[in-house]
């Protein structure tokens, strides 16, 4: 099942044949967003490098960004979580 709100009509009938209807709504939340990449491959100066970050949960598509520190010179990270370039 995917995340979202789902509504449907229901009816209940008792032993005397009396019935009533109502609407129910169930909200399904997405799983918590978790970064699953814990280590990156070793790079080497002057050798092209590429690594893709991974996450689970939340709602895709994901957008990645650097929020602290900096990547080694010559490397960049795109919004899809791909770190690439040639370390200098």
N, CA, C and O atoms as a Maestro MAE file, in Angstrom:
{
 s_m_m2io_version
 :::
 2.0.0
}

f_m_ct {
 s_m_title
 :::
 protein
 m_atom[352] {
  # First column is atom index #
  i_m_mmod_type
  r_m_x_coord
  r_m_y_coord
  r_m_z_coord
  i_m_residue_number
  s_m_chain_name
  s_m_pdb_residue_name
  s_m_pdb_atom_name
  i_m_atomic_number
  :::
  1 25 0.855 -1.173 0.000 1 A "UNK " " N  " 7
  2 3 0.000 0.000 0.000 1 A "UNK " " CA " 6
  3 2 0.897 1.230 0.000 1 A "UNK " " C  " 6
  4 15 1.945 1.239 0.645 1 A "UNK " " O  " 8
  5 25 0.497 2.235 -0.700 2 A "UNK " " N  " 7
  6 3 1.276 3.469 -0.726 2 A "UNK " " CA " 6
  7 2 0.725 4.466 0.290 2 A "UNK " " C  " 6
  8 15 -0.396 4.328 0.779 2 A "UNK " " O  " 8
  9 25 1.543 5.470 0.591 3 A "UNK " " N  " 7
  10 3 1.128 6.497 1.540 3 A "UNK " " CA " 6
  11 2 0.001 7.335 0.957 3 A "UNK " " C  " 6
  12 15 -0.090 7.515 -0.258 3 A "UNK " " O  " 8
  13 25 -0.854 7.845 1.834 4 A "UNK " " N  " 7
  14 3 -1.945 8.714 1.410 4 A "UNK " " CA " 6
  15 2 -3.158 8.524 2.292 4 A "UNK " " C  " 6
  16 15 -3.119 7.779 3.271 4 A "UNK " " O  " 8
  17 25 -4.239 9.204 1.938 5 A "UNK " " N  " 7
  18 3 -5.504 9.059 2.655 5 A "UNK " " CA " 6
  19 2 -6.471 8.278 1.781 5 A "UNK " " C  " 6
  20 15 -6.596 8.541 0.585 5 A "UNK " " O  " 8
  21 25 -7.153 7.316 2.390 6 A "UNK " " N  " 7
  22 3 -8.051 6.434 1.668 6 A "UNK " " CA " 6
  23 2 -9.413 6.469 2.359 6 A "UNK " " C  " 6
  24 15 -9.503 6.298 3.575 6 A "UNK " " O  " 8
  25 25 -10.468 6.689 1.581 7 A "UNK " " N  " 7
  26 3 -11.828 6.759 2.123 7 A "UNK " " CA " 6
  27 2 -12.704 5.727 1.438 7 A "UNK " " C  " 6
  28 15 -12.523 5.433 0.256 7 A "UNK " " O  " 8
  29 25 -13.664 5.174 2.190 8 A "UNK " " N  " 7
  30 3 -14.617 4.227 1.628 8 A "UNK " " CA " 6
  31 2 -15.871 4.223 2.484 8 A "UNK " " C  " 6
  32 15 -15.848 4.567 3.665 8 A "UNK " " O  " 8
  33 25 -16.972 3.819 1.847 9 A "UNK " " N  " 7
  34 3 -18.254 3.745 2.535 9 A "UNK " " CA " 6
  35 2 -18.445 2.377 3.168 9 A "UNK " " C  " 6
  36 15 -18.021 1.360 2.619 9 A "UNK " " O  " 8
  37 25 -19.095 2.363 4.342 10 A "UNK " " N  " 7
  38 3 -19.390 1.107 5.029 10 A "UNK " " CA " 6
  39 2 -20.847 1.101 5.453 10 A "UNK " " C  " 6
  40 15 -21.483 2.146 5.588 10 A "UNK " " O  " 8
  41 25 -21.356 -0.100 5.658 11 A "UNK " " N  " 7
  42 3 -22.731 -0.251 6.140 11 A "UNK " " CA " 6
  43 2 -22.732 -1.331 7.203 11 A "UNK " " C  " 6
  44 15 -22.030 -2.335 7.082 11 A "UNK " " O  " 8
  45 25 -23.530 -1.120 8.253 12 A "UNK " " N  " 7
  46 3 -23.737 -2.129 9.279 12 A "UNK " " CA " 6
  47 2 -25.239 -2.384 9.388 12 A "UNK " " C  " 6
  48 15 -26.050 -1.459 9.327 12 A "UNK " " O  " 8
  49 25 -25.589 -3.657 9.550 13 A "UNK " " N  " 7
  50 3 -26.992 -4.047 9.676 13 A "UNK " " CA " 6
  51 2 -27.142 -4.902 10.931 13 A "UNK " " C  " 6
  52 15 -26.368 -5.833 11.153 13 A "UNK " " O  " 8
  53 25 -28.155 -4.576 11.759 14 A "UNK " " N  " 7
  54 3 -28.348 -5.359 12.977 14 A "UNK " " CA " 6
  55 2 -29.287 -6.534 12.730 14 A "UNK " " C  " 6
  56 15 -29.766 -6.732 11.614 14 A "UNK " " O  " 8
  57 25 -29.546 -7.315 13.784 15 A "UNK " " N  " 7
  58 3 -30.373 -8.521 13.672 15 A "UNK " " CA " 6
  59 2 -31.813 -8.217 13.291 15 A "UNK " " C  " 6
  60 15 -32.501 -9.112 12.799 15 A "UNK " " O  " 8
  61 25 -32.308 -6.986 13.496 16 A "UNK " " N  " 7
  62 3 -33.674 -6.604 13.139 16 A "UNK " " CA " 6
  63 2 -33.761 -6.040 11.733 16 A "UNK " " C  " 6
  64 15 -34.837 -5.636 11.291 16 A "UNK " " O  " 8
  65 25 -32.610 -6.009 11.008 17 A "UNK " " N  " 7
  66 3 -32.608 -5.491 9.649 17 A "UNK " " CA " 6
  67 2 -32.436 -3.988 9.549 17 A "UNK " " C  " 6
  68 15 -32.544 -3.419 8.463 17 A "UNK " " O  " 8
  69 25 -32.169 -3.343 10.674 18 A "UNK " " N  " 7
  70 3 -31.936 -1.900 10.672 18 A "UNK " " CA " 6
  71 2 -30.476 -1.671 10.280 18 A "UNK " " C  " 6
  72 15 -29.568 -2.310 10.812 18 A "UNK " " O  " 8
  73 25 -30.272 -0.754 9.346 19 A "UNK " " N  " 7
  74 3 -28.895 -0.505 8.906 19 A "UNK " " CA " 6
  75 2 -28.587 0.986 8.891 19 A "UNK " " C  " 6
  76 15 -29.480 1.833 8.895 19 A "UNK " " O  " 8
  77 25 -27.335 1.262 8.873 20 A "UNK " " N  " 7
  78 3 -26.858 2.631 8.746 20 A "UNK " " CA " 6
  79 2 -25.545 2.593 7.958 20 A "UNK " " C  " 6
  80 15 -24.852 1.576 7.916 20 A "UNK " " O  " 8
  81 25 -25.233 3.704 7.352 21 A "UNK " " N  " 7
  82 3 -24.000 3.789 6.573 21 A "UNK " " CA " 6
  83 2 -23.128 4.911 7.098 21 A "UNK " " C  " 6
  84 15 -23.593 5.803 7.807 21 A "UNK " " O  " 8
  85 25 -21.877 4.853 6.746 22 A "UNK " " N  " 7
  86 3 -20.930 5.889 7.141 22 A "UNK " " CA " 6
  87 2 -19.722 5.843 6.225 22 A "UNK " " C  " 6
  88 15 -19.583 4.947 5.393 22 A "UNK " " O  " 8
  89 25 -18.871 6.803 6.391 23 A "UNK " " N  " 7
  90 3 -17.631 6.874 5.616 23 A "UNK " " CA " 6
  91 2 -16.459 6.811 6.572 23 A "UNK " " C  " 6
  92 15 -16.435 7.496 7.594 23 A "UNK " " O  " 8
  93 25 -15.486 5.980 6.226 24 A "UNK " " N  " 7
  94 3 -14.261 5.866 7.012 24 A "UNK " " CA " 6
  95 2 -13.093 6.382 6.192 24 A "UNK " " C  " 6
  96 15 -13.070 6.238 4.969 24 A "UNK " " O  " 8
  97 25 -12.139 6.975 6.860 25 A "UNK " " N  " 7
  98 3 -10.911 7.446 6.214 25 A "UNK " " CA " 6
  99 2 -9.732 6.909 6.997 25 A "UNK " " C  " 6
  100 15 -9.686 7.015 8.223 25 A "UNK " " O  " 8
  101 25 -8.774 6.330 6.280 26 A "UNK " " N  " 7
  102 3 -7.554 5.808 6.891 26 A "UNK " " CA " 6
  103 2 -6.372 6.518 6.243 26 A "UNK " " C  " 6
  104 15 -6.244 6.531 5.019 26 A "UNK " " O  " 8
  105 25 -5.513 7.104 7.064 27 A "UNK " " N  " 7
  106 3 -4.308 7.762 6.558 27 A "UNK " " CA " 6
  107 2 -3.133 6.833 6.781 27 A "UNK " " C  " 6
  108 15 -2.899 6.366 7.896 27 A "UNK " " O  " 8
  109 25 -2.386 6.565 5.704 28 A "UNK " " N  " 7
  110 3 -1.187 5.743 5.767 28 A "UNK " " CA " 6
  111 2 0.006 6.674 5.595 28 A "UNK " " C  " 6
  112 15 0.154 7.305 4.549 28 A "UNK " " O  " 8
  113 25 0.844 6.761 6.599 29 A "UNK " " N  " 7
  114 3 2.041 7.595 6.535 29 A "UNK " " CA " 6
  115 2 3.180 6.838 5.871 29 A "UNK " " C  " 6
  116 15 3.268 5.615 5.977 29 A "UNK " " O  " 8
  117 25 4.044 7.561 5.192 30 A "UNK " " N  " 7
  118 3 5.231 6.963 4.593 30 A "UNK " " CA " 6
  119 2 6.176 6.512 5.704 30 A "UNK " " C  " 6
  120 15 6.166 7.063 6.805 30 A "UNK " " O  " 8
  121 25 6.987 5.507 5.402 31 A "UNK " " N  " 7
  122 3 8.006 5.065 6.360 31 A "UNK " " CA " 6
  123 2 8.985 6.215 6.595 31 A "UNK " " C  " 6
  124 15 9.155 7.062 5.717 31 A "UNK " " O  " 8
  125 25 9.625 6.260 7.748 32 A "UNK " " N  " 7
  126 3 10.587 7.336 8.016 32 A "UNK " " CA " 6
  127 2 11.693 7.352 6.958 32 A "UNK " " C  " 6
  128 15 12.137 6.306 6.486 32 A "UNK " " O  " 8
  129 25 12.121 8.549 6.604 33 A "UNK " " N  " 7
  130 3 13.198 8.713 5.635 33 A "UNK " " CA " 6
  131 2 14.533 8.444 6.322 33 A "UNK " " C  " 6
  132 15 14.852 9.061 7.339 33 A "UNK " " O  " 8
  133 25 15.318 7.507 5.752 34 A "UNK " " N  " 7
  134 3 16.592 7.101 6.349 34 A "UNK " " CA " 6
  135 2 17.657 7.042 5.253 34 A "UNK " " C  " 6
  136 15 17.438 6.439 4.203 34 A "UNK " " O  " 8
  137 25 18.803 7.667 5.500 35 A "UNK " " N  " 7
  138 3 19.945 7.533 4.592 35 A "UNK " " CA " 6
  139 2 20.575 6.171 4.862 35 A "UNK " " C  " 6
  140 15 20.977 5.884 5.989 35 A "UNK " " O  " 8
  141 25 20.663 5.326 3.825 36 A "UNK " " N  " 7
  142 3 21.184 3.976 4.007 36 A "UNK " " CA " 6
  143 2 22.646 3.835 3.606 36 A "UNK " " C  " 6
  144 15 23.283 2.841 3.955 36 A "UNK " " O  " 8
  145 25 23.189 4.802 2.885 37 A "UNK " " N  " 7
  146 3 24.617 4.772 2.565 37 A "UNK " " CA " 6
  147 2 25.393 5.124 3.826 37 A "UNK " " C  " 6
  148 15 25.176 6.177 4.425 37 A "UNK " " O  " 8
  149 25 26.300 4.234 4.226 38 A "UNK " " N  " 7
  150 3 27.072 4.490 5.442 38 A "UNK " " CA " 6
  151 2 28.559 4.686 5.151 38 A "UNK " " C  " 6
  152 15 29.269 5.296 5.951 38 A "UNK " " O  " 8
  153 25 29.025 4.188 4.042 39 A "UNK " " N  " 7
  154 3 30.421 4.387 3.648 39 A "UNK " " CA " 6
  155 2 30.474 4.631 2.145 39 A "UNK " " C  " 6
  156 15 29.553 4.273 1.410 39 A "UNK " " O  " 8
  157 25 31.552 5.239 1.708 40 A "UNK " " N  " 7
  158 3 31.761 5.503 0.285 40 A "UNK " " CA " 6
  159 2 33.043 4.825 -0.173 40 A "UNK " " C  " 6
  160 15 33.959 4.625 0.625 40 A "UNK " " O  " 8
  161 25 33.117 4.467 -1.459 41 A "UNK " " N  " 7
  162 3 34.359 3.886 -1.975 41 A "UNK " " CA " 6
  163 2 35.510 4.882 -1.845 41 A "UNK " " C  " 6
  164 15 35.304 6.094 -1.894 41 A "UNK " " O  " 8
  165 25 36.712 4.359 -1.679 42 A "UNK " " N  " 7
  166 3 37.905 5.189 -1.584 42 A "UNK " " CA " 6
  167 2 38.186 5.808 -2.939 42 A "UNK " " C  " 6
  168 15 38.064 5.137 -3.964 42 A "UNK " " O  " 8
  169 25 38.565 7.096 -2.957 43 A "UNK " " N  " 7
  170 3 38.938 7.779 -4.185 43 A "UNK " " CA " 6
  171 2 40.440 7.947 -4.277 43 A "UNK " " C  " 6
  172 15 41.170 7.723 -3.311 43 A "UNK " " O  " 8
  173 25 40.891 8.349 -5.465 44 A "UNK " " N  " 7
  174 3 42.323 8.568 -5.673 44 A "UNK " " CA " 6
  175 2 42.501 9.844 -6.487 44 A "UNK " " C  " 6
  176 15 41.766 10.086 -7.444 44 A "UNK " " O  " 8
  177 25 43.476 10.655 -6.105 45 A "UNK " " N  " 7
  178 3 43.767 11.899 -6.816 45 A "UNK " " CA " 6
  179 2 44.002 11.602 -8.295 45 A "UNK " " C  " 6
  180 15 44.773 10.707 -8.644 45 A "UNK " " O  " 8
  181 25 43.323 12.370 -9.165 46 A "UNK " " N  " 7
  182 3 43.504 12.255 -10.603 46 A "UNK " " CA " 6
  183 2 42.751 11.124 -11.272 46 A "UNK " " C  " 6
  184 15 42.839 10.963 -12.489 46 A "UNK " " O  " 8
  185 25 42.007 10.331 -10.500 47 A "UNK " " N  " 7
  186 3 41.248 9.210 -11.062 47 A "UNK " " CA " 6
  187 2 39.754 9.538 -10.954 47 A "UNK " " C  " 6
  188 15 39.278 9.870 -9.868 47 A "UNK " " O  " 8
  189 25 38.997 9.450 -12.078 48 A "UNK " " N  " 7
  190 3 37.563 9.747 -12.023 48 A "UNK " " CA " 6
  191 2 36.865 8.925 -10.932 48 A "UNK " " C  " 6
  192 15 37.175 7.754 -10.709 48 A "UNK " " O  " 8
  193 25 35.919 9.577 -10.269 49 A "UNK " " N  " 7
  194 3 35.226 8.980 -9.131 49 A "UNK " " CA " 6
  195 2 33.720 9.122 -9.340 49 A "UNK " " C  " 6
  196 15 33.252 10.125 -9.879 49 A "UNK " " O  " 8
  197 25 32.973 8.118 -8.912 50 A "UNK " " N  " 7
  198 3 31.518 8.199 -8.932 50 A "UNK " " CA " 6
  199 2 30.942 7.279 -7.861 50 A "UNK " " C  " 6
  200 15 31.362 6.128 -7.735 50 A "UNK " " O  " 8
  201 25 30.000 7.774 -7.105 51 A "UNK " " N  " 7
  202 3 29.290 6.990 -6.095 51 A "UNK " " CA " 6
  203 2 27.884 7.558 -5.983 51 A "UNK " " C  " 6
  204 15 27.687 8.768 -6.091 51 A "UNK " " O  " 8
  205 25 26.916 6.690 -5.768 52 A "UNK " " N  " 7
  206 3 25.522 7.116 -5.646 52 A "UNK " " CA " 6
  207 2 25.032 6.840 -4.232 52 A "UNK " " C  " 6
  208 15 25.175 5.728 -3.724 52 A "UNK " " O  " 8
  209 25 24.457 7.851 -3.602 53 A "UNK " " N  " 7
  210 3 23.903 7.718 -2.257 53 A "UNK " " CA " 6
  211 2 22.545 7.030 -2.316 53 A "UNK " " C  " 6
  212 15 21.848 7.098 -3.328 53 A "UNK " " O  " 8
  213 25 22.176 6.367 -1.224 54 A "UNK " " N  " 7
  214 3 20.902 5.647 -1.160 54 A "UNK " " CA " 6
  215 2 20.129 6.024 0.094 54 A "UNK " " C  " 6
  216 15 20.710 6.368 1.123 54 A "UNK " " O  " 8
  217 25 18.815 5.951 -0.013 55 A "UNK " " N  " 7
  218 3 17.921 6.190 1.121 55 A "UNK " " CA " 6
  219 2 16.697 5.298 0.966 55 A "UNK " " C  " 6
  220 15 16.423 4.786 -0.120 55 A "UNK " " O  " 8
  221 25 15.968 5.118 2.056 56 A "UNK " " N  " 7
  222 3 14.703 4.394 2.013 56 A "UNK " " CA " 6
  223 2 13.658 5.204 2.760 56 A "UNK " " C  " 6
  224 15 13.982 6.126 3.508 56 A "UNK " " O  " 8
  225 25 12.392 4.843 2.544 57 A "UNK " " N  " 7
  226 3 11.290 5.499 3.237 57 A "UNK " " CA " 6
  227 2 10.925 6.817 2.594 57 A "UNK " " C  " 6
  228 15 11.316 7.101 1.462 57 A "UNK " " O  " 8
  229 25 10.181 7.611 3.315 58 A "UNK " " N  " 7
  230 3 9.746 8.893 2.776 58 A "UNK " " CA " 6
  231 2 8.954 8.706 1.504 58 A "UNK " " C  " 6
  232 15 8.385 7.641 1.264 58 A "UNK " " O  " 8
  233 25 8.921 9.731 0.701 59 A "UNK " " N  " 7
  234 3 8.207 9.703 -0.574 59 A "UNK " " CA " 6
  235 2 9.189 10.115 -1.664 59 A "UNK " " C  " 6
  236 15 9.759 11.205 -1.619 59 A "UNK " " O  " 8
  237 25 9.379 9.242 -2.636 60 A "UNK " " N  " 7
  238 3 10.288 9.540 -3.745 60 A "UNK " " CA " 6
  239 2 9.605 10.465 -4.737 60 A "UNK " " C  " 6
  240 15 8.376 10.530 -4.752 60 A "UNK " " O  " 8
  241 25 10.347 11.178 -5.560 61 A "UNK " " N  " 7
  242 3 11.805 11.118 -5.671 61 A "UNK " " CA " 6
  243 2 12.475 11.934 -4.578 61 A "UNK " " C  " 6
  244 15 11.904 12.895 -4.062 61 A "UNK " " O  " 8
  245 25 13.695 11.537 -4.233 62 A "UNK " " N  " 7
  246 3 14.485 12.249 -3.233 62 A "UNK " " CA " 6
  247 2 15.307 13.342 -3.898 62 A "UNK " " C  " 6
  248 15 15.670 13.229 -5.068 62 A "UNK " " O  " 8
  249 25 15.597 14.392 -3.154 63 A "UNK " " N  " 7
  250 3 16.508 15.443 -3.597 63 A "UNK " " CA " 6
  251 2 17.615 15.554 -2.558 63 A "UNK " " C  " 6
  252 15 17.352 15.773 -1.376 63 A "UNK " " O  " 8
  253 25 18.859 15.401 -3.012 64 A "UNK " " N  " 7
  254 3 20.018 15.416 -2.134 64 A "UNK " " CA " 6
  255 2 20.719 16.766 -2.193 64 A "UNK " " C  " 6
  256 15 20.720 17.428 -3.231 64 A "UNK " " O  " 8
  257 25 21.320 17.174 -1.067 65 A "UNK " " N  " 7
  258 3 22.119 18.395 -1.036 65 A "UNK " " CA " 6
  259 2 23.136 18.295 0.093 65 A "UNK " " C  " 6
  260 15 22.932 17.565 1.064 65 A "UNK " " O  " 8
  261 25 24.222 19.030 -0.043 66 A "UNK " " N  " 7
  262 3 25.239 19.110 1.002 66 A "UNK " " CA " 6
  263 2 24.789 20.190 1.988 66 A "UNK " " C  " 6
  264 15 24.526 21.324 1.586 66 A "UNK " " O  " 8
  265 25 24.700 19.844 3.275 67 A "UNK " " N  " 7
  266 3 24.229 20.812 4.270 67 A "UNK " " CA " 6
  267 2 25.307 21.233 5.258 67 A "UNK " " C  " 6
  268 15 25.127 22.206 5.990 67 A "UNK " " O  " 8
  269 25 26.414 20.519 5.288 68 A "UNK " " N  " 7
  270 3 27.523 20.933 6.138 68 A "UNK " " CA " 6
  271 2 28.812 20.356 5.580 68 A "UNK " " C  " 6
  272 15 28.791 19.373 4.838 68 A "UNK " " O  " 8
  273 25 29.919 20.959 5.932 69 A "UNK " " N  " 7
  274 3 31.207 20.500 5.435 69 A "UNK " " CA " 6
  275 2 31.319 20.721 3.939 69 A "UNK " " C  " 6
  276 15 30.552 21.492 3.362 69 A "UNK " " O  " 8
  277 25 32.267 20.051 3.313 70 A "UNK " " N  " 7
  278 3 32.434 20.191 1.866 70 A "UNK " " CA " 6
  279 2 33.013 18.917 1.289 70 A "UNK " " C  " 6
  280 15 33.702 18.157 1.969 70 A "UNK " " O  " 8
  281 25 32.719 18.702 0.026 71 A "UNK " " N  " 7
  282 3 33.285 17.561 -0.680 71 A "UNK " " CA " 6
  283 2 34.749 17.838 -1.000 71 A "UNK " " C  " 6
  284 15 35.159 18.999 -1.033 71 A "UNK " " O  " 8
  285 25 35.547 16.794 -1.237 72 A "UNK " " N  " 7
  286 3 36.930 17.018 -1.651 72 A "UNK " " CA " 6
  287 2 36.973 17.819 -2.957 72 A "UNK " " C  " 6
  288 15 36.056 17.734 -3.774 72 A "UNK " " O  " 8
  289 25 38.038 18.592 -3.143 73 A "UNK " " N  " 7
  290 3 38.173 19.376 -4.369 73 A "UNK " " CA " 6
  291 2 38.085 18.468 -5.580 73 A "UNK " " C  " 6
  292 15 38.663 17.381 -5.612 73 A "UNK " " O  " 8
  293 25 37.340 18.945 -6.584 74 A "UNK " " N  " 7
  294 3 37.166 18.197 -7.821 74 A "UNK " " CA " 6
  295 2 35.917 17.346 -7.847 74 A "UNK " " C  " 6
  296 15 35.557 16.823 -8.902 74 A "UNK " " O  " 8
  297 25 35.239 17.189 -6.712 75 A "UNK " " N  " 7
  298 3 34.017 16.377 -6.661 75 A "UNK " " CA " 6
  299 2 32.801 17.262 -6.422 75 A "UNK " " C  " 6
  300 15 32.878 18.278 -5.730 75 A "UNK " " O  " 8
  301 25 31.684 16.857 -7.005 76 A "UNK " " N  " 7
  302 3 30.413 17.529 -6.782 76 A "UNK " " CA " 6
  303 2 29.353 16.470 -6.494 76 A "UNK " " C  " 6
  304 15 29.543 15.287 -6.779 76 A "UNK " " O  " 8
  305 25 28.245 16.912 -5.931 77 A "UNK " " N  " 7
  306 3 27.112 16.017 -5.707 77 A "UNK " " CA " 6
  307 2 25.891 16.628 -6.377 77 A "UNK " " C  " 6
  308 15 25.569 17.794 -6.147 77 A "UNK " " O  " 8
  309 25 25.210 15.840 -7.208 78 A "UNK " " N  " 7
  310 3 24.017 16.358 -7.869 78 A "UNK " " CA " 6
  311 2 22.779 16.081 -7.014 78 A "UNK " " C  " 6
  312 15 22.864 15.355 -6.023 78 A "UNK " " O  " 8
  313 25 21.629 16.654 -7.388 79 A "UNK " " N  " 7
  314 3 20.416 16.486 -6.582 79 A "UNK " " CA " 6
  315 2 19.911 15.042 -6.518 79 A "UNK " " C  " 6
  316 15 19.045 14.732 -5.699 79 A "UNK " " O  " 8
  317 25 20.439 14.155 -7.370 80 A "UNK " " N  " 7
  318 3 20.042 12.745 -7.348 80 A "UNK " " CA " 6
  319 2 20.918 11.903 -6.420 80 A "UNK " " C  " 6
  320 15 20.738 10.689 -6.320 80 A "UNK " " O  " 8
  321 25 21.874 12.560 -5.737 81 A "UNK " " N  " 7
  322 3 22.737 11.869 -4.792 81 A "UNK " " CA " 6
  323 2 23.944 11.216 -5.439 81 A "UNK " " C  " 6
  324 15 24.539 10.305 -4.865 81 A "UNK " " O  " 8
  325 25 24.313 11.675 -6.635 82 A "UNK " " N  " 7
  326 3 25.496 11.136 -7.299 82 A "UNK " " CA " 6
  327 2 26.687 12.054 -7.020 82 A "UNK " " C  " 6
  328 15 26.665 13.241 -7.345 82 A "UNK " " O  " 8
  329 25 27.719 11.481 -6.415 83 A "UNK " " N  " 7
  330 3 28.964 12.199 -6.171 83 A "UNK " " CA " 6
  331 2 29.906 11.812 -7.305 83 A "UNK " " C  " 6
  332 15 30.167 10.630 -7.527 83 A "UNK " " O  " 8
  333 25 30.412 12.808 -8.016 84 A "UNK " " N  " 7
  334 3 31.273 12.489 -9.158 84 A "UNK " " CA " 6
  335 2 32.270 13.587 -9.410 84 A "UNK " " C  " 6
  336 15 32.168 14.689 -8.871 84 A "UNK " " O  " 8
  337 25 33.237 13.264 -10.241 85 A "UNK " " N  " 7
  338 3 34.282 14.190 -10.617 85 A "UNK " " CA " 6
  339 2 35.637 13.497 -10.516 85 A "UNK " " C  " 6
  340 15 35.720 12.274 -10.406 85 A "UNK " " O  " 8
  341 25 36.689 14.300 -10.556 86 A "UNK " " N  " 7
  342 3 38.046 13.785 -10.414 86 A "UNK " " CA " 6
  343 2 38.717 14.525 -9.273 86 A "UNK " " C  " 6
  344 15 38.963 15.728 -9.369 86 A "UNK " " O  " 8
  345 25 39.017 13.807 -8.182 87 A "UNK " " N  " 7
  346 3 39.657 14.465 -7.042 87 A "UNK " " CA " 6
  347 2 40.979 15.090 -7.451 87 A "UNK " " C  " 6
  348 15 41.764 14.493 -8.187 87 A "UNK " " O  " 8
  349 25 41.216 16.318 -6.956 88 A "UNK " " N  " 7
  350 3 42.476 17.011 -7.288 88 A "UNK " " CA " 6
  351 2 43.366 17.140 -6.075 88 A "UNK " " C  " 6
  352 15 44.461 17.693 -6.170 88 A "UNK " " O  " 8
  :::
 }
 m_bond[351] {
  # First column is bond index #
  i_m_from
  i_m_to
  i_m_order
  :::
  1 1 2 1
  2 2 3 1
  3 3 4 2
  4 3 5 1
  5 5 6 1
  6 6 7 1
  7 7 8 2
  8 7 9 1
  9 9 10 1
  10 10 11 1
  11 11 12 2
  12 11 13 1
  13 13 14 1
  14 14 15 1
  15 15 16 2
  16 15 17 1
  17 17 18 1
  18 18 19 1
  19 19 20 2
  20 19 21 1
  21 21 22 1
  22 22 23 1
  23 23 24 2
  24 23 25 1
  25 25 26 1
  26 26 27 1
  27 27 28 2
  28 27 29 1
  29 29 30 1
  30 30 31 1
  31 31 32 2
  32 31 33 1
  33 33 34 1
  34 34 35 1
  35 35 36 2
  36 35 37 1
  37 37 38 1
  38 38 39 1
  39 39 40 2
  40 39 41 1
  41 41 42 1
  42 42 43 1
  43 43 44 2
  44 43 45 1
  45 45 46 1
  46 46 47 1
  47 47 48 2
  48 47 49 1
  49 49 50 1
  50 50 51 1
  51 51 52 2
  52 51 53 1
  53 53 54 1
  54 54 55 1
  55 55 56 2
  56 55 57 1
  57 57 58 1
  58 58 59 1
  59 59 60 2
  60 59 61 1
  61 61 62 1
  62 62 63 1
  63 63 64 2
  64 63 65 1
  65 65 66 1
  66 66 67 1
  67 67 68 2
  68 67 69 1
  69 69 70 1
  70 70 71 1
  71 71 72 2
  72 71 73 1
  73 73 74 1
  74 74 75 1
  75 75 76 2
  76 75 77 1
  77 77 78 1
  78 78 79 1
  79 79 80 2
  80 79 81 1
  81 81 82 1
  82 82 83 1
  83 83 84 2
  84 83 85 1
  85 85 86 1
  86 86 87 1
  87 87 88 2
  88 87 89 1
  89 89 90 1
  90 90 91 1
  91 91 92 2
  92 91 93 1
  93 93 94 1
  94 94 95 1
  95 95 96 2
  96 95 97 1
  97 97 98 1
  98 98 99 1
  99 99 100 2
  100 99 101 1
  101 101 102 1
  102 102 103 1
  103 103 104 2
  104 103 105 1
  105 105 106 1
  106 106 107 1
  107 107 108 2
  108 107 109 1
  109 109 110 1
  110 110 111 1
  111 111 112 2
  112 111 113 1
  113 113 114 1
  114 114 115 1
  115 115 116 2
  116 115 117 1
  117 117 118 1
  118 118 119 1
  119 119 120 2
  120 119 121 1
  121 121 122 1
  122 122 123 1
  123 123 124 2
  124 123 125 1
  125 125 126 1
  126 126 127 1
  127 127 128 2
  128 127 129 1
  129 129 130 1
  130 130 131 1
  131 131 132 2
  132 131 133 1
  133 133 134 1
  134 134 135 1
  135 135 136 2
  136 135 137 1
  137 137 138 1
  138 138 139 1
  139 139 140 2
  140 139 141 1
  141 141 142 1
  142 142 143 1
  143 143 144 2
  144 143 145 1
  145 145 146 1
  146 146 147 1
  147 147 148 2
  148 147 149 1
  149 149 150 1
  150 150 151 1
  151 151 152 2
  152 151 153 1
  153 153 154 1
  154 154 155 1
  155 155 156 2
  156 155 157 1
  157 157 158 1
  158 158 159 1
  159 159 160 2
  160 159 161 1
  161 161 162 1
  162 162 163 1
  163 163 164 2
  164 163 165 1
  165 165 166 1
  166 166 167 1
  167 167 168 2
  168 167 169 1
  169 169 170 1
  170 170 171 1
  171 171 172 2
  172 171 173 1
  173 173 174 1
  174 174 175 1
  175 175 176 2
  176 175 177 1
  177 177 178 1
  178 178 179 1
  179 179 180 2
  180 179 181 1
  181 181 182 1
  182 182 183 1
  183 183 184 2
  184 183 185 1
  185 185 186 1
  186 186 187 1
  187 187 188 2
  188 187 189 1
  189 189 190 1
  190 190 191 1
  191 191 192 2
  192 191 193 1
  193 193 194 1
  194 194 195 1
  195 195 196 2
  196 195 197 1
  197 197 198 1
  198 198 199 1
  199 199 200 2
  200 199 201 1
  201 201 202 1
  202 202 203 1
  203 203 204 2
  204 203 205 1
  205 205 206 1
  206 206 207 1
  207 207 208 2
  208 207 209 1
  209 209 210 1
  210 210 211 1
  211 211 212 2
  212 211 213 1
  213 213 214 1
  214 214 215 1
  215 215 216 2
  216 215 217 1
  217 217 218 1
  218 218 219 1
  219 219 220 2
  220 219 221 1
  221 221 222 1
  222 222 223 1
  223 223 224 2
  224 223 225 1
  225 225 226 1
  226 226 227 1
  227 227 228 2
  228 227 229 1
  229 229 230 1
  230 230 231 1
  231 231 232 2
  232 231 233 1
  233 233 234 1
  234 234 235 1
  235 235 236 2
  236 235 237 1
  237 237 238 1
  238 238 239 1
  239 239 240 2
  240 239 241 1
  241 241 242 1
  242 242 243 1
  243 243 244 2
  244 243 245 1
  245 245 246 1
  246 246 247 1
  247 247 248 2
  248 247 249 1
  249 249 250 1
  250 250 251 1
  251 251 252 2
  252 251 253 1
  253 253 254 1
  254 254 255 1
  255 255 256 2
  256 255 257 1
  257 257 258 1
  258 258 259 1
  259 259 260 2
  260 259 261 1
  261 261 262 1
  262 262 263 1
  263 263 264 2
  264 263 265 1
  265 265 266 1
  266 266 267 1
  267 267 268 2
  268 267 269 1
  269 269 270 1
  270 270 271 1
  271 271 272 2
  272 271 273 1
  273 273 274 1
  274 274 275 1
  275 275 276 2
  276 275 277 1
  277 277 278 1
  278 278 279 1
  279 279 280 2
  280 279 281 1
  281 281 282 1
  282 282 283 1
  283 283 284 2
  284 283 285 1
  285 285 286 1
  286 286 287 1
  287 287 288 2
  288 287 289 1
  289 289 290 1
  290 290 291 1
  291 291 292 2
  292 291 293 1
  293 293 294 1
  294 294 295 1
  295 295 296 2
  296 295 297 1
  297 297 298 1
  298 298 299 1
  299 299 300 2
  300 299 301 1
  301 301 302 1
  302 302 303 1
  303 303 304 2
  304 303 305 1
  305 305 306 1
  306 306 307 1
  307 307 308 2
  308 307 309 1
  309 309 310 1
  310 310 311 1
  311 311 312 2
  312 311 313 1
  313 313 314 1
  314 314 315 1
  315 315 316 2
  316 315 317 1
  317 317 318 1
  318 318 319 1
  319 319 320 2
  320 319 321 1
  321 321 322 1
  322 322 323 1
  323 323 324 2
  324 323 325 1
  325 325 326 1
  326 326 327 1
  327 327 328 2
  328 327 329 1
  329 329 330 1
  330 330 331 1
  331 331 332 2
  332 331 333 1
  333 333 334 1
  334 334 335 1
  335 335 336 2
  336 335 337 1
  337 337 338 1
  338 338 339 1
  339 339 340 2
  340 339 341 1
  341 341 342 1
  342 342 343 1
  343 343 344 2
  344 343 345 1
  345 345 346 1
  346 346 347 1
  347 347 348 2
  348 347 349 1
  349 349 350 1
  350 350 351 1
  351 351 352 2
  :::
 }
}
